Amino acid sequence: MADTDKLTRDAAEQAQDLKRVKQQVDMLDQRLDNIDSMVTAVAERVMSQLVSLNLTCPHCGKNIEIGLVGSQKPRR
């Protein structure tokens, strides 16, 4: 009788643990989708215009300018 109760409690705890893991995986999936959307939006914006990076060399102090030019296929 006591063994049956213990097995039932263990099964219930495992079911709750599995439910928590599923919720955490779903939240991680949603976060990754949001990050993917943001990165895609930034990449599309960068590809449609000129981006210029101005850096100062920490060793010699010279200014370095890096220009990125993107090309974007026309959308349908």
N, C-alpha and C positions, 0 to 999 in steps of 0.2 A: 504494500500500500504506500509506504513512504517512498519507495523507489519510483513508483508511478508519478507521485506528486513532484519529485525532484526532476524526473525526465520532462514532465509538462512544463515546469518552471524554466528548465534549460532551453527547451524548444521555444518558449515565449521570449526569452532573452535573446536567443539567436535571431528570431524574427524581428525583434526591435533593432538589433544591431544591423541586420541586413537592410532594414528600412532607413536607418540613419546613413549608412554607406551610400545607398541609392540617392538620397537627398543631397548628400555632399557631391556625388558625381554629377548630378543634374545641375547643381549650382556652379561647379567648375566648368561644365559644358557651356552654360549660359555666359559665364565670364569670358571664356575663350571666344565665343561668338561675338561678344561686344568688342573685344580687343581686335578681332579680325575686321570688324566693320570700321573701326576707327583707323586702323592701318590702311585699309583699302581706300578710305576717303582721303587720307593724307597723301597716299601715293597718286591718286587721280589728280589731286590739286597740284602736286609737284610736277607731274608729267605735262601739265597744260601751260606751264609758265617757266620763266628763268629763275633759278635759285642761285644766289651768290653767298658764299661763305667767306667771311673775313676772319683770319686767324693771326695771332702774333706768335712767332716762334719763341719758346721759353729760353732757348739757348743764345740766339743771336739778336733777338728783339725785332727782327724784320717782319713786316706785314706780309701775309700770304693771302692772296685772293683766289678762291676756287669757284669757278662758274659751272653750273650744271644746266644743261639745256635738255629738255625732254620733248619727245614728240608723241602725239596721241593720235590714234586712229579715229576717224570720224565715227560718231555714233549713228546708229540707224534709227 
